[in-house]
Amino acid sequence: MIPLHDDNPTSIRPWVTGGLIAACVIVFLWQIGHSAKELDQIFRTLGFIPAAWFAGPGEVGAVARQLPLVTSMFLHGGLLHLAGNMLYLWIFGNNVEEAMGHGRFLIFYLVCGIAAALAQAYQAPGSSVPMVGASGAIGGVLGAYFLLHPLARVLVVVPLGLFFWTARIPAYFVLGVWFVFQLVMGGGAVADENAGGAAYWAHVGGFLAGMALLPILRRRGVRIWDTRRRPLPKPPRRRGPWG
């Protein structure tokens, strides 16, 4: 299932969600200006490498060892990697930002990303493959959304061979299937720690971190597991032939 939109309007301008998307896009444009060799070095410097984390600070120092926990969230391995992550962040991030407020949402996002990277590291402590991408932090957004708006309808497209089927499905089902898929794929991953591919345990760790942090960072009065359906905003009244 590929989500396209949710029917869960917000009453704020999601400045942080938009800013995070813009930051990832800008960093990606910077990435593509480098050669493959230079990009590999960028990933090894700013991406998160579990083996380097467990090896200790060594000659690089404690700050340089910890910095990739954050910088890795803004790097992406390709255009599709970036587009998929930003789509999920755009659809679900605004509602979570509304539930927390701008400042706390930014803290939430970064903490979820760090928790996701460490979750993957503890599953593959000897891996020397750099971890890059915002999917762990976005997993935290999905976990929070799952608790906030389980009955919000999400428009999804399901590829069926040469055809595409669309439907509006409750968020708890869309996100629940996503989470179970990460668990299954993570549990069945090949034991080779240096194999590339998706960091499924980072997604799981981010999702669980998002669920754990939501009760702490939500604004006062925000309900958890809100089963009320929020009405869609009414279209503006037309004032003439040009709207």
DRENBA-896820 format. One record per residue (C-alpha): residue number from 1; x, y, z. Coordinates in nm, 3 decimals, padded with zeros to 5 digits. Each point is the difference from the previous one (the first is absolute). Layout:
<node><seq>NUM</seq><east>X</east><north>Y</north><up>Z</up></node>
...
This chain:
<node><seq>1</seq><east>00.000</east><north>00.000</north><up>00.000</up></node>
<node><seq>2</seq><east>00.123</east><north>00.344</north><up>-00.093</up></node>
<node><seq>3</seq><east>-00.169</east><north>00.283</north><up>00.193</up></node>
<node><seq>4</seq><east>-00.093</east><north>00.308</north><up>-00.199</up></node>
<node><seq>5</seq><east>-00.201</east><north>00.218</north><up>00.238</up></node>
<node><seq>6</seq><east>-00.193</east><north>-00.002</north><up>00.327</up></node>
<node><seq>7</seq><east>-00.334</east><north>00.163</north><up>00.080</up></node>
<node><seq>8</seq><east>00.129</east><north>00.149</north><up>00.324</up></node>
<node><seq>9</seq><east>00.025</east><north>00.380</north><up>-00.036</up></node>
<node><seq>10</seq><east>00.203</east><north>00.213</north><up>00.239</up></node>
<node><seq>11</seq><east>-00.051</east><north>00.348</north><up>00.141</up></node>
<node><seq>12</seq><east>00.369</east><north>00.102</north><up>-00.013</up></node>
<node><seq>13</seq><east>00.262</east><north>00.061</north><up>-00.263</up></node>
<node><seq>14</seq><east>00.246</east><north>-00.291</north><up>00.039</up></node>
<node><seq>15</seq><east>00.316</east><north>00.209</north><up>-00.020</up></node>
<node><seq>16</seq><east>00.225</east><north>-00.267</north><up>00.150</up></node>
<node><seq>17</seq><east>-00.130</east><north>-00.277</north><up>-00.224</up></node>
<node><seq>18</seq><east>00.051</east><north>00.219</north><up>-00.305</up></node>
<node><seq>19</seq><east>00.342</east><north>00.110</north><up>00.124</up></node>
<node><seq>20</seq><east>00.115</east><north>-00.359</north><up>00.051</up></node>
<node><seq>21</seq><east>-00.113</east><north>-00.092</north><up>-00.351</up></node>
<node><seq>22</seq><east>00.177</east><north>00.305</north><up>-00.143</up></node>
<node><seq>23</seq><east>00.319</east><north>-00.086</north><up>00.192</up></node>
<node><seq>24</seq><east>00.004</east><north>-00.356</north><up>-00.134</up></node>
<node><seq>25</seq><east>-00.059</east><north>00.121</north><up>-00.356</up></node>
<node><seq>26</seq><east>00.277</east><north>00.261</north><up>00.026</up></node>
<node><seq>27</seq><east>00.244</east><north>-00.256</north><up>00.139</up></node>
<node><seq>28</seq><east>-00.089</east><north>-00.241</north><up>-00.280</up></node>
<node><seq>29</seq><east>00.064</east><north>00.269</north><up>-00.263</up></node>
<node><seq>30</seq><east>00.337</east><north>00.056</north><up>00.168</up></node>
<node><seq>31</seq><east>00.068</east><north>-00.375</north><up>-00.011</up></node>
<node><seq>32</seq><east>-00.058</east><north>-00.037</north><up>-00.373</up></node>
<node><seq>33</seq><east>00.264</east><north>00.262</north><up>-00.068</up></node>
<node><seq>34</seq><east>00.269</east><north>-00.244</north><up>00.116</up></node>
<node><seq>35</seq><east>00.164</east><north>-00.291</north><up>-00.174</up></node>
<node><seq>36</seq><east>-00.072</east><north>-00.358</north><up>00.108</up></node>
<node><seq>37</seq><east>00.333</east><north>-00.014</north><up>00.184</up></node>
<node><seq>38</seq><east>-00.066</east><north>00.327</north><up>00.180</up></node>
<node><seq>39</seq><east>-00.352</east><north>-00.108</north><up>00.087</up></node>
<node><seq>40</seq><east>00.128</east><north>-00.324</north><up>00.151</up></node>
<node><seq>41</seq><east>00.232</east><north>00.204</north><up>00.221</up></node>
<node><seq>42</seq><east>-00.289</east><north>00.229</north><up>00.099</up></node>
<node><seq>43</seq><east>-00.208</east><north>-00.302</north><up>00.101</up></node>
<node><seq>44</seq><east>00.289</east><north>-00.142</north><up>00.204</up></node>
<node><seq>45</seq><east>00.054</east><north>00.334</north><up>00.174</up></node>
<node><seq>46</seq><east>-00.356</east><north>00.121</north><up>00.056</up></node>
<node><seq>47</seq><east>-00.189</east><north>-00.331</north><up>-00.016</up></node>
<node><seq>48</seq><east>-00.042</east><north>-00.210</north><up>00.314</up></node>
<node><seq>49</seq><east>00.224</east><north>-00.309</north><up>00.012</up></node>
<node><seq>50</seq><east>-00.088</east><north>-00.242</north><up>00.283</up></node>
<node><seq>51</seq><east>00.348</east><north>-00.153</north><up>00.016</up></node>
<node><seq>52</seq><east>00.157</east><north>00.344</north><up>00.045</up></node>
<node><seq>53</seq><east>-00.250</east><north>00.084</north><up>00.274</up></node>
<node><seq>54</seq><east>00.081</east><north>-00.312</north><up>00.202</up></node>
<node><seq>55</seq><east>00.372</east><north>00.040</north><up>-00.061</up></node>
<node><seq>56</seq><east>00.001</east><north>00.316</north><up>00.212</up></node>
<node><seq>57</seq><east>00.116</east><north>00.354</north><up>-00.082</up></node>
<node><seq>58</seq><east>00.361</east><north>-00.093</north><up>-00.075</up></node>
<node><seq>59</seq><east>00.179</east><north>00.271</north><up>-00.195</up></node>
<node><seq>60</seq><east>-00.312</east><north>00.176</north><up>-00.126</up></node>
<node><seq>61</seq><east>-00.122</east><north>00.113</north><up>00.343</up></node>
<node><seq>62</seq><east>-00.335</east><north>-00.036</north><up>00.170</up></node>
<node><seq>63</seq><east>-00.173</east><north>00.282</north><up>-00.193</up></node>
<node><seq>64</seq><east>00.099</east><north>-00.131</north><up>-00.344</up></node>
<node><seq>65</seq><east>-00.112</east><north>-00.348</north><up>00.106</up></node>
<node><seq>66</seq><east>-00.346</east><north>00.121</north><up>00.103</up></node>
<node><seq>67</seq><east>-00.059</east><north>00.256</north><up>-00.277</up></node>
<node><seq>68</seq><east>-00.100</east><north>-00.262</north><up>-00.264</up></node>
<node><seq>69</seq><east>-00.297</east><north>-00.097</north><up>00.219</up></node>
<node><seq>70</seq><east>-00.150</east><north>00.329</north><up>-00.119</up></node>
<node><seq>71</seq><east>00.164</east><north>00.069</north><up>-00.335</up></node>
<node><seq>72</seq><east>-00.089</east><north>-00.345</north><up>-00.134</up></node>
<node><seq>73</seq><east>-00.371</east><north>00.095</north><up>00.017</up></node>
<node><seq>74</seq><east>00.044</east><north>00.260</north><up>-00.273</up></node>
<node><seq>75</seq><east>00.195</east><north>-00.214</north><up>-00.248</up></node>
<node><seq>76</seq><east>-00.169</east><north>-00.232</north><up>-00.251</up></node>
<node><seq>77</seq><east>00.124</east><north>-00.274</north><up>-00.224</up></node>
<node><seq>78</seq><east>-00.196</east><north>00.102</north><up>-00.311</up></node>
<node><seq>79</seq><east>-00.296</east><north>00.191</north><up>-00.139</up></node>
<node><seq>80</seq><east>-00.255</east><north>-00.275</north><up>00.073</up></node>
<node><seq>81</seq><east>00.134</east><north>-00.034</north><up>00.355</up></node>
<node><seq>82</seq><east>-00.046</east><north>00.373</north><up>00.052</up></node>
<node><seq>83</seq><east>-00.342</east><north>00.018</north><up>-00.170</up></node>
<node><seq>84</seq><east>-00.146</east><north>-00.290</north><up>00.200</up></node>
<node><seq>85</seq><east>00.115</east><north>00.140</north><up>00.332</up></node>
<node><seq>86</seq><east>-00.118</east><north>00.353</north><up>-00.075</up></node>
<node><seq>87</seq><east>-00.340</east><north>-00.127</north><up>-00.113</up></node>
<node><seq>88</seq><east>-00.057</east><north>-00.171</north><up>00.335</up></node>
<node><seq>89</seq><east>00.127</east><north>00.303</north><up>00.191</up></node>
<node><seq>90</seq><east>-00.225</east><north>00.237</north><up>-00.197</up></node>
<node><seq>91</seq><east>-00.313</east><north>-00.212</north><up>00.052</up></node>
<node><seq>92</seq><east>00.038</east><north>-00.079</north><up>00.371</up></node>
<node><seq>93</seq><east>00.238</east><north>00.261</north><up>00.140</up></node>
<node><seq>94</seq><east>-00.237</east><north>00.297</north><up>00.008</up></node>
<node><seq>95</seq><east>-00.249</east><north>-00.166</north><up>00.236</up></node>
<node><seq>96</seq><east>00.272</east><north>-00.109</north><up>00.241</up></node>
<node><seq>97</seq><east>00.151</east><north>00.349</north><up>-00.011</up></node>
<node><seq>98</seq><east>-00.343</east><north>00.144</north><up>00.083</up></node>
<node><seq>99</seq><east>-00.032</east><north>-00.236</north><up>00.297</up></node>
<node><seq>100</seq><east>00.337</east><north>00.105</north><up>00.146</up></node>
<node><seq>101</seq><east>00.071</east><north>00.351</north><up>-00.121</up></node>
<node><seq>102</seq><east>00.289</east><north>00.101</north><up>-00.223</up></node>
<node><seq>103</seq><east>00.288</east><north>-00.009</north><up>00.248</up></node>
<node><seq>104</seq><east>-00.088</east><north>-00.325</north><up>00.168</up></node>
<node><seq>105</seq><east>-00.068</east><north>-00.166</north><up>-00.334</up></node>
<node><seq>106</seq><east>00.352</east><north>00.082</north><up>-00.117</up></node>
<node><seq>107</seq><east>00.145</east><north>-00.150</north><up>00.318</up></node>
<node><seq>108</seq><east>-00.227</east><north>-00.302</north><up>-00.041</up></node>
<node><seq>109</seq><east>00.112</east><north>-00.055</north><up>-00.359</up></node>
<node><seq>110</seq><east>00.371</east><north>00.014</north><up>00.082</up></node>
<node><seq>111</seq><east>-00.031</east><north>-00.224</north><up>00.307</up></node>
<node><seq>112</seq><east>-00.197</east><north>-00.258</north><up>-00.199</up></node>
<node><seq>113</seq><east>00.268</east><north>00.004</north><up>-00.269</up></node>
<node><seq>114</seq><east>00.273</east><north>-00.057</north><up>00.257</up></node>
<node><seq>115</seq><east>-00.197</east><north>-00.280</north><up>00.166</up></node>
<node><seq>116</seq><east>-00.055</east><north>-00.162</north><up>-00.339</up></node>
<node><seq>117</seq><east>00.370</east><north>00.006</north><up>-00.087</up></node>
<node><seq>118</seq><east>00.094</east><north>-00.153</north><up>00.335</up></node>
<node><seq>119</seq><east>-00.268</east><north>-00.269</north><up>-00.037</up></node>
<node><seq>120</seq><east>00.152</east><north>-00.105</north><up>-00.332</up></node>
<node><seq>121</seq><east>00.351</east><north>00.017</north><up>00.145</up></node>
<node><seq>122</seq><east>-00.085</east><north>-00.236</north><up>00.284</up></node>
<node><seq>123</seq><east>-00.141</east><north>-00.248</north><up>-00.250</up></node>
<node><seq>124</seq><east>00.312</east><north>00.019</north><up>-00.218</up></node>
<node><seq>125</seq><east>00.283</east><north>00.128</north><up>00.223</up></node>
<node><seq>126</seq><east>00.275</east><north>-00.113</north><up>-00.237</up></node>
<node><seq>127</seq><east>-00.141</east><north>00.164</north><up>-00.313</up></node>
<node><seq>128</seq><east>00.233</east><north>00.236</north><up>-00.185</up></node>
<node><seq>129</seq><east>-00.269</east><north>00.108</north><up>-00.248</up></node>
<node><seq>130</seq><east>-00.095</east><north>00.368</north><up>00.048</up></node>
<node><seq>131</seq><east>-00.363</east><north>00.053</north><up>00.094</up></node>
<node><seq>132</seq><east>-00.162</east><north>00.298</north><up>-00.175</up></node>
<node><seq>133</seq><east>-00.354</east><north>00.121</north><up>-00.034</up></node>
<node><seq>134</seq><east>-00.286</east><north>00.158</north><up>00.192</up></node>
<node><seq>135</seq><east>-00.210</east><north>-00.317</north><up>00.019</up></node>
<node><seq>136</seq><east>00.083</east><north>-00.074</north><up>00.364</up></node>
<node><seq>137</seq><east>-00.112</east><north>00.346</north><up>00.112</up></node>
<node><seq>138</seq><east>-00.304</east><north>-00.024</north><up>-00.225</up></node>
<node><seq>139</seq><east>-00.076</east><north>-00.336</north><up>00.161</up></node>
<node><seq>140</seq><east>-00.035</east><north>00.196</north><up>00.324</up></node>
<node><seq>141</seq><east>-00.249</east><north>00.232</north><up>-00.172</up></node>
<node><seq>142</seq><east>-00.200</east><north>-00.302</north><up>-00.114</up></node>
<node><seq>143</seq><east>-00.002</east><north>-00.145</north><up>00.351</up></node>
<node><seq>144</seq><east>-00.134</east><north>00.325</north><up>00.143</up></node>
<node><seq>145</seq><east>-00.261</east><north>00.034</north><up>-00.273</up></node>
<node><seq>146</seq><east>-00.111</east><north>-00.359</north><up>00.062</up></node>
<node><seq>147</seq><east>-00.085</east><north>00.095</north><up>00.360</up></node>
<node><seq>148</seq><east>-00.146</east><north>00.340</north><up>-00.081</up></node>
<node><seq>149</seq><east>-00.235</east><north>-00.064</north><up>-00.291</up></node>
<node><seq>150</seq><east>-00.066</east><north>-00.372</north><up>-00.050</up></node>
<node><seq>151</seq><east>-00.324</east><north>00.053</north><up>-00.191</up></node>
<node><seq>152</seq><east>00.122</east><north>00.271</north><up>-00.236</up></node>
<node><seq>153</seq><east>-00.049</east><north>-00.116</north><up>-00.357</up></node>
<node><seq>154</seq><east>00.308</east><north>-00.035</north><up>-00.216</up></node>
<node><seq>155</seq><east>-00.023</east><north>-00.011</north><up>-00.378</up></node>
<node><seq>156</seq><east>00.230</east><north>-00.279</north><up>-00.116</up></node>
<node><seq>157</seq><east>00.090</east><north>-00.148</north><up>-00.335</up></node>
<node><seq>158</seq><east>00.066</east><north>-00.373</north><up>-00.028</up></node>
<node><seq>159</seq><east>00.190</east><north>-00.120</north><up>-00.311</up></node>
<node><seq>160</seq><east>-00.162</east><north>-00.314</north><up>-00.144</up></node>
<node><seq>161</seq><east>00.217</east><north>-00.104</north><up>-00.291</up></node>
<node><seq>162</seq><east>-00.065</east><north>00.252</north><up>-00.278</up></node>
<node><seq>163</seq><east>-00.294</east><north>00.153</north><up>00.186</up></node>
<node><seq>164</seq><east>-00.032</east><north>00.225</north><up>00.304</up></node>
<node><seq>165</seq><east>-00.274</east><north>-00.024</north><up>00.261</up></node>
<node><seq>166</seq><east>-00.078</east><north>00.296</north><up>00.225</up></node>
<node><seq>167</seq><east>-00.192</east><north>00.002</north><up>00.328</up></node>
<node><seq>168</seq><east>-00.047</east><north>00.203</north><up>00.316</up></node>
<node><seq>169</seq><east>00.113</east><north>-00.214</north><up>00.293</up></node>
<node><seq>170</seq><east>00.014</east><north>00.080</north><up>00.376</up></node>
<node><seq>171</seq><east>00.341</east><north>00.119</north><up>00.112</up></node>
<node><seq>172</seq><east>00.031</east><north>-00.271</north><up>00.264</up></node>
<node><seq>173</seq><east>-00.012</east><north>-00.264</north><up>-00.277</up></node>
<node><seq>174</seq><east>00.240</east><north>00.179</north><up>-00.236</up></node>
<node><seq>175</seq><east>00.257</east><north>00.070</north><up>00.271</up></node>
<node><seq>176</seq><east>-00.055</east><north>-00.333</north><up>00.174</up></node>
<node><seq>177</seq><east>00.073</east><north>-00.189</north><up>-00.322</up></node>
<node><seq>178</seq><east>00.308</east><north>00.218</north><up>-00.053</up></node>
<node><seq>179</seq><east>00.129</east><north>-00.079</north><up>00.350</up></node>
<node><seq>180</seq><east>-00.063</east><north>-00.374</north><up>-00.027</up></node>
<node><seq>181</seq><east>00.179</east><north>-00.002</north><up>-00.336</up></node>
<node><seq>182</seq><east>00.307</east><north>00.161</north><up>00.160</up></node>
<node><seq>183</seq><east>-00.005</east><north>-00.261</north><up>00.278</up></node>
<node><seq>184</seq><east>-00.030</east><north>-00.290</north><up>-00.241</up></node>
<node><seq>185</seq><east>00.268</east><north>00.129</north><up>-00.235</up></node>
<node><seq>186</seq><east>00.229</east><north>00.089</north><up>00.290</up></node>
<node><seq>187</seq><east>-00.043</east><north>-00.343</north><up>00.157</up></node>
<node><seq>188</seq><east>00.067</east><north>-00.173</north><up>-00.329</up></node>
<node><seq>189</seq><east>00.297</east><north>00.212</north><up>-00.103</up></node>
<node><seq>190</seq><east>00.316</east><north>-00.177</north><up>-00.098</up></node>
<node><seq>191</seq><east>00.248</east><north>-00.031</north><up>00.285</up></node>
<node><seq>192</seq><east>00.272</east><north>00.173</north><up>-00.206</up></node>
<node><seq>193</seq><east>00.040</east><north>00.328</north><up>00.186</up></node>
<node><seq>194</seq><east>00.178</east><north>00.165</north><up>-00.291</up></node>
<node><seq>195</seq><east>-00.275</east><north>-00.068</north><up>-00.250</up></node>
<node><seq>196</seq><east>-00.165</east><north>00.312</north><up>-00.138</up></node>
<node><seq>197</seq><east>-00.373</east><north>00.069</north><up>-00.018</up></node>
<node><seq>198</seq><east>-00.269</east><north>00.148</north><up>00.219</up></node>
<node><seq>199</seq><east>00.069</east><north>00.042</north><up>00.370</up></node>
<node><seq>200</seq><east>-00.319</east><north>-00.170</north><up>00.118</up></node>
<node><seq>201</seq><east>00.090</east><north>00.006</north><up>00.369</up></node>
<node><seq>202</seq><east>00.056</east><north>00.374</north><up>-00.024</up></node>
<node><seq>203</seq><east>-00.359</east><north>00.032</north><up>-00.122</up></node>
<node><seq>204</seq><east>-00.124</east><north>-00.216</north><up>00.287</up></node>
<node><seq>205</seq><east>00.205</east><north>00.192</north><up>00.256</up></node>
<node><seq>206</seq><east>-00.120</east><north>00.335</north><up>-00.133</up></node>
<node><seq>207</seq><east>-00.365</east><north>-00.110</north><up>00.004</up></node>
<node><seq>208</seq><east>00.021</east><north>-00.120</north><up>00.361</up></node>
<node><seq>209</seq><east>00.188</east><north>00.314</north><up>00.105</up></node>
<node><seq>210</seq><east>-00.275</east><north>00.213</north><up>-00.155</up></node>
<node><seq>211</seq><east>-00.267</east><north>-00.186</north><up>00.194</up></node>
<node><seq>212</seq><east>00.196</east><north>00.037</north><up>00.323</up></node>
<node><seq>213</seq><east>00.075</east><north>00.372</north><up>-00.045</up></node>
<node><seq>214</seq><east>-00.346</east><north>00.114</north><up>-00.108</up></node>
<node><seq>215</seq><east>-00.157</east><north>-00.006</north><up>00.351</up></node>
<node><seq>216</seq><east>00.294</east><north>00.205</north><up>00.130</up></node>
<node><seq>217</seq><east>00.020</east><north>00.264</north><up>-00.275</up></node>
<node><seq>218</seq><east>-00.365</east><north>00.046</north><up>-00.103</up></node>
<node><seq>219</seq><east>-00.165</east><north>00.330</north><up>00.078</up></node>
<node><seq>220</seq><east>-00.242</east><north>00.021</north><up>00.288</up></node>
<node><seq>221</seq><east>-00.345</east><north>-00.117</north><up>-00.101</up></node>
<node><seq>222</seq><east>00.114</east><north>-00.209</north><up>-00.296</up></node>
<node><seq>223</seq><east>-00.169</east><north>-00.339</north><up>00.016</up></node>
<node><seq>224</seq><east>00.172</east><north>-00.333</north><up>-00.062</up></node>
<node><seq>225</seq><east>-00.186</east><north>-00.255</north><up>-00.210</up></node>
<node><seq>226</seq><east>-00.249</east><north>00.262</north><up>-00.111</up></node>
<node><seq>227</seq><east>-00.278</east><north>-00.189</north><up>-00.177</up></node>
<node><seq>228</seq><east>-00.189</east><north>00.313</north><up>-00.101</up></node>
<node><seq>229</seq><east>-00.012</east><north>00.069</north><up>-00.373</up></node>
<node><seq>230</seq><east>00.117</east><north>00.353</north><up>-00.074</up></node>
<node><seq>231</seq><east>-00.204</east><north>00.180</north><up>-00.266</up></node>
<node><seq>232</seq><east>00.165</east><north>00.104</north><up>-00.323</up></node>
<node><seq>233</seq><east>00.031</east><north>00.378</north><up>-00.045</up></node>
<node><seq>234</seq><east>-00.274</east><north>00.158</north><up>-00.208</up></node>
<node><seq>235</seq><east>00.110</east><north>00.141</north><up>-00.336</up></node>
<node><seq>236</seq><east>00.012</east><north>00.382</north><up>-00.011</up></node>
<node><seq>237</seq><east>-00.313</east><north>00.172</north><up>-00.129</up></node>
<node><seq>238</seq><east>00.040</east><north>00.127</north><up>-00.354</up></node>
<node><seq>239</seq><east>-00.035</east><north>00.377</north><up>-00.030</up></node>
<node><seq>240</seq><east>-00.006</east><north>00.032</north><up>-00.376</up></node>
<node><seq>241</seq><east>00.106</east><north>-00.163</north><up>-00.327</up></node>
<node><seq>242</seq><east>00.366</east><north>00.006</north><up>00.111</up></node>
<node><seq>243</seq><east>-00.068</east><north>-00.144</north><up>00.347</up></node>
